[in-house]
Amino acid sequence: MSEVSDVRAEEQGADIAPDGGAAAQPNAGAAAQPVPEPHVRRLNIIGRRNLFFALSLIIIIPGIVSMATRHFALGIDFAGGTEITASFANHPSLAEVQRAVDAENLNGTVIETSGGSYIVRYPPLNAAQVTGVQNDLQSRLGSTNVQQILVVGATIAGETILLSLLAVVAAAVAILALLAWRFHNVPGGWRAGFQFGGSALLALLHDVFILTGVFSILGKVFDLRIGEIDAFFVTAVLTVVGFSVHDTIVVFDRIRENLRVSQRLSFEQIVNLSIMQTAARSIITSFTVVLVLAAIFISGGETLRGLSLALLIGIISGTYSSIFNAAPLLVVWRRLQPLR
């Protein structure tokens, strides 16, 4: 890789002094000392920002097309329906329970829980149909212990969708306002604060679109149960929003500090320097989270698999966007609307 194109080698040693101030200059009368070869940073993220933007679009566009044309596979929380949790004395396998449910021709699906019980989900059923389903399962699979029957009507499902969307929108607006306030003391005042907040919000939307797009493709294109949108998915989205913004704030805080102490560098150079100073920390932190989520995805059971997958996708996407999208977007915004 080539070195940073807009930072000369002699400027690289003037970034930040050890005490937090500007690098000290040698006394004019002092004897000339050999100057060590400066360390040249070779990660030019800002200079290659269009490449990273294009990569994000390549990942996002198929998901947007799927969401627009195929929509989502909705779970019982959003689509409505009847959910029966039951255990069987004969301890049938998941495949045997699914065959028994398929024989009813009610479009039921089965999830095995970690305790040996099964969650059977149907479209909305009336009381007579629920009784018939219980009798049918008992006749096919033996003695049945029904632990819970959950009925979600269309009205409740519609309210859940609306409240979930409102929660995501409210979180985004609150994050924009918080970041605008947090960074209003950088050169440029409140206008600069909204540039920081807006860039973080766009990076956040990048993560949300990737996550929802992947689940639309899994649920509707590949018809996988793990791609269902349910309450766990909304929990994952809100968690990803918070994690992504946290990573972005780390980069933006370093930009703010470097604006104070690196007077000789341009804004683009300061942003690139700040990314390099925080990238390793963000990647290592995210990697530890990814290891835990991967373990849950592999061995956590069917109930938690969708949640862990959503968090895995969101954490990886959030780390990428914090490094390769949020700060470069801030540079683009500053160029389009320069501060005076």
C-alpha positions in Angstrom: 0.0 0.0 0.0 1.2 3.5 -0.7 1.7 5.9 2.2 -0.8 8.6 3.1 -0.9 10.8 0.1 -1.7 14.1 1.8 0.7 13.9 4.8 4.3 14.5 4.1 6.9 12.5 6.0 8.2 15.5 7.9 4.7 16.3 9.1 4.0 12.9 10.5 6.3 13.5 13.5 4.2 16.6 14.5 0.9 14.9 15.2 0.7 14.7 19.0 3.4 15.3 21.6 3.7 12.9 24.5 2.3 15.4 27.0 -0.7 16.1 24.8 0.5 19.4 23.5 2.1 20.3 20.2 5.4 18.6 19.5 8.3 20.6 20.9 10.7 22.2 18.5 14.5 22.0 19.0 16.3 25.1 20.3 17.9 27.1 17.5 21.2 27.2 19.3 21.4 23.6 20.2 23.8 21.3 18.4 22.3 19.6 15.5 21.3 16.1 16.4 20.6 13.3 13.9 17.0 13.1 13.2 15.6 9.5 13.2 13.7 8.4 10.1 10.0 9.2 10.8 7.5 6.4 11.0 5.3 6.6 7.9 1.7 5.5 8.3 0.5 3.5 5.4 -3.3 3.3 6.0 -4.9 5.9 3.8 -8.6 5.3 4.6 -9.7 8.9 3.7 -7.9 8.8 0.4 -9.7 5.5 -0.5 -13.1 6.4 0.9 -14.9 6.0 -2.4 -13.8 2.4 -2.5 -15.2 1.7 1.0 -18.4 3.6 0.1 -18.8 1.4 -3.0 -18.2 -1.8 -1.0 -21.0 -0.8 1.4 -23.4 -0.1 -1.5 -22.6 -3.5 -3.1 -23.7 -5.1 0.2 -26.7 -2.9 0.9 -28.4 -2.8 -2.5 -29.4 -6.5 -2.7 -31.0 -6.2 0.7 -32.9 -3.1 -0.3 -34.1 -4.8 -3.5 -35.3 -7.8 -1.4 -37.0 -5.6 1.2 -38.8 -3.7 -1.6 -39.9 -6.7 -3.6 -40.1 -9.6 -1.2 -40.5 -7.8 2.1 -39.9 -9.9 5.3 -40.8 -13.2 6.8 -42.7 -12.0 9.9 -42.7 -14.0 13.1 -45.7 -14.4 15.3 -44.9 -11.1 17.1 -45.6 -9.1 13.9 -47.8 -11.4 11.8 -50.1 -12.6 14.5 -50.9 -16.2 15.1 -51.1 -19.0 17.7 -48.1 -20.4 19.6 -48.3 -23.7 21.5 -45.5 -24.8 23.8 -45.7 -28.5 24.6 -43.7 -31.5 25.7 -44.3 -35.2 24.8 -43.9 -38.2 27.0 -42.5 -40.3 24.1 -39.7 -37.7 23.5 -40.1 -37.5 19.7 -37.4 -35.9 17.6 -37.8 -32.5 15.9 -38.3 -34.1 12.5 -41.1 -36.3 13.9 -42.9 -33.3 15.5 -42.5 -31.3 12.3 -44.0 -34.2 10.2 -47.0 -34.4 12.6 -47.5 -30.6 12.3 -47.2 -30.7 8.5 -49.9 -33.4 8.4 -52.4 -30.9 9.8 -52.1 -28.7 6.8 -52.2 -25.5 8.9 -48.7 -24.1 7.9 -47.3 -24.7 11.3 -43.7 -24.5 12.2 -41.7 -26.1 15.0 -38.9 -24.9 17.2 -37.1 -27.2 19.7 -36.3 -25.5 23.1 -33.3 -26.4 25.2 -35.5 -28.0 27.9 -36.8 -30.7 25.5 -40.1 -29.0 24.8 -41.3 -27.8 21.4 -42.8 -24.4 20.3 -45.4 -24.9 17.5 -46.4 -21.8 15.7 -49.6 -21.6 13.6 -51.4 -18.8 11.7 -54.3 -17.4 13.9 -56.5 -20.2 15.1 -59.9 -20.0 16.8 -60.7 -21.9 20.0 -62.1 -24.9 18.3 -59.0 -25.2 16.0 -56.7 -24.9 19.0 -58.5 -27.8 20.7 -58.4 -29.8 17.5 -54.6 -29.2 17.1 -53.9 -30.4 20.7 -56.0 -33.6 20.1 -54.2 -34.2 16.8 -50.7 -33.8 18.3 -51.6 -36.2 21.1 -53.0 -38.8 18.7 -49.9 -38.6 16.5 -47.1 -38.2 19.1 -48.5 -39.7 22.3 -49.2 -38.1 25.7 -48.9 -34.3 25.4 -48.3 -31.7 28.1 -49.3 -28.3 26.9 -47.3 -25.7 28.9 -48.5 -22.5 27.2 -50.8 -21.2 24.5 -50.1 -17.8 23.2 -52.5 -16.0 20.8 -51.4 -12.8 19.1 -54.1 -11.0 17.1 -53.7 -8.8 14.1 -54.3 -5.6 16.1 -51.6 -6.5 18.6 -49.2 -7.4 15.8 -49.8 -4.1 14.1 -49.2 -2.2 17.3 -46.0 -4.1 17.8 -44.7 -3.1 14.3 -45.6 0.5 14.9 -44.0 0.7 18.3 -40.9 -1.1 17.1 -40.4 1.4 14.2 -41.0 4.3 16.6 -38.4 2.9 19.0 -35.8 2.8 16.2 -36.6 6.3 14.9 -36.6 7.8 18.4 -33.2 6.2 19.2 -31.8 7.7 15.9 -33.2 11.2 16.6 -31.9 11.1 20.2 -28.4 10.0 19.0 -28.3 12.8 16.5 -29.2 15.4 19.2 -26.7 13.9 21.7 -23.8 13.9 19.3 -24.6 17.4 18.0 -24.5 18.6 21.6 -21.3 16.6 22.5 -19.3 18.0 19.5 -20.7 21.5 19.3 -17.5 22.8 21.0 -15.2 21.9 18.1 -14.3 24.6 15.6 -17.5 25.5 13.8 -19.9 25.3 16.8 -23.3 23.7 16.5 -23.0 23.4 12.7 -19.9 21.3 13.1 -21.7 19.3 15.9 -24.5 18.4 13.5 -22.0 17.4 10.9 -20.5 14.9 13.4 -24.0 13.8 14.5 -25.3 13.4 10.9 -22.3 11.4 9.9 -22.8 9.0 12.8 -26.5 8.7 11.9 -25.7 7.8 8.3 -23.3 5.2 9.4 -25.9 3.9 11.8 -28.5 3.6 9.0 -25.8 1.7 7.0 -25.8 -0.9 9.7 -29.6 -1.1 10.0 -30.0 -1.5 6.3 -27.4 -4.3 6.1 -29.0 -6.1 9.0 -32.6 -5.8 7.7 -31.5 -6.6 4.2 -29.7 -9.8 5.1 -32.7 -11.0 7.1 -35.1 -10.2 4.3 -33.0 -12.3 2.0 -32.7 -15.2 4.5 -36.4 -15.2 5.3 -38.0 -14.6 1.9 -35.4 -15.5 -0.8 -34.0 -18.6 0.9 -37.1 -19.3 3.0 -35.1 -19.9 6.2 -36.8 -19.8 9.6 -33.7 -18.0 11.1 -34.6 -15.0 8.9 -37.9 -14.3 10.7 -38.5 -10.8 12.1 -39.7 -11.0 15.7 -39.2 -9.2 19.0 -35.7 -10.7 19.3 -34.8 -9.0 16.0 -35.9 -5.6 17.2 -33.8 -6.1 20.4 -30.8 -6.9 18.2 -31.4 -3.8 16.0 -31.5 -1.5 19.0 -28.4 -3.2 20.5 -26.5 -2.8 17.2 -27.5 0.9 17.1 -26.0 1.5 20.5 -22.8 -0.5 19.8 -22.2 1.1 16.4 -22.6 4.7 17.7 -20.3 3.8 20.7 -17.6 2.8 18.2 -18.1 5.9 16.1 -17.9 8.2 19.1 -14.5 6.7 20.0 -13.2 7.8 16.6 -15.0 11.2 16.7 -13.6 11.9 20.2 -10.1 11.3 18.9 -10.8 13.7 16.0 -11.9 16.3 18.4 -8.7 16.0 20.5 -6.5 16.0 17.5 -8.1 19.1 16.2 -6.8 20.9 19.3 -3.2 19.6 19.3 -2.4 19.0 15.6 -2.6 22.5 14.2 -0.2 21.8 11.3 -2.4 19.1 9.7 -5.4 19.6 7.4 -8.8 18.3 8.5 -8.5 15.2 6.2 -5.1 14.4 7.7 -6.4 14.7 11.2 -9.4 12.4 10.4 -7.1 9.8 8.8 -4.7 10.0 11.8 -7.6 9.6 14.3 -8.9 6.5 12.5 -5.5 4.9 12.6 -5.1 5.6 16.3 -8.4 4.0 17.2 -8.9 1.2 14.6 -7.0 -1.5 16.5 -9.0 -0.8 19.7 -12.3 -1.0 17.8 -11.4 -4.2 16.0 -10.1 -6.0 19.1 -13.2 -5.0 21.2 -15.6 -6.1 18.5 -13.7 -9.4 17.9 -14.1 -10.4 21.6 -17.9 -9.8 21.3 -18.0 -11.7 18.0 -16.4 -14.8 19.7 -19.1 -14.9 22.3 -21.9 -14.4 19.8 -20.4 -17.1 17.6 -20.5 -19.5 20.6 -24.1 -18.7 21.3 -25.0 -19.1 17.6 -23.4 -22.5 17.4 -24.6 -24.0 20.8 -27.3 -21.7 22.1 -30.2 -23.6 20.6 -32.8 -22.7 18.0 -34.5 -20.0 20.1 -31.4 -17.8 20.3 -30.0 -18.5 16.9 -31.8 -15.7 15.1 -30.9 -13.2 17.9 -27.2 -14.2 17.9 -27.0 -14.1 14.1 -28.5 -10.6 14.0 -26.1 -9.4 16.6 -23.2 -10.9 14.7 -24.1 -9.2 11.5 -24.7 -5.9 13.3 -21.5 -5.9 15.3 -19.3 -6.7 12.3 -21.2 -4.1 10.2 -21.0 -1.5 13.0 -17.2 -1.9 13.4 -16.8 -1.6 9.6 -18.9 1.5 9.3 -17.3 3.2 12.3 -13.9 2.9 10.7 -14.5 3.1 7.0 -17.8 5.1 6.7 -18.5 7.4 9.6 -15.3 9.5 9.6 -14.9 9.5 5.8 -18.6 10.8 5.6 -17.6 13.6 8.0 -14.8 14.6 5.5 -17.2 14.5 2.6 -19.8 16.6 4.6 -17.1 19.1 5.6 -16.1 19.5 2.0 -19.6 20.0 0.8 -20.4 22.5 3.7 -17.1 24.0 4.7 -17.0 25.8 8.1 -15.9 29.4 8.2 
